[in-house]
């Protein structure tokens, strides 16, 4: 039936979109939740650990966003929306921390976020060029 094929196509597009955009959305929510924890609730730790966590969070976010954007953007063109979104999100999280007790704005954190997302996005692009398929489009 014509209606069934449209419904199946719509469902498969929905699930494919969810597979691509769900992981970066969940990770972004996790980053937001971590940013909401008051600073006095964290154990004392070296600044290098904080920088490493920022880098790792945004490395994974950059990788996942590059994966999602690779459906519509080819090669290194995927990096523009990845860096724009990750940089903007990092800035918003730092501004949001002004409202969280014992947290503060950190320009260095934004730079680390951008560097992490750049490394993650480029890692995805390089893996894709080597023939690995991480978009869920096939085997």
Beta strands, then each sheet from edge to edge (+ up, - down):
end
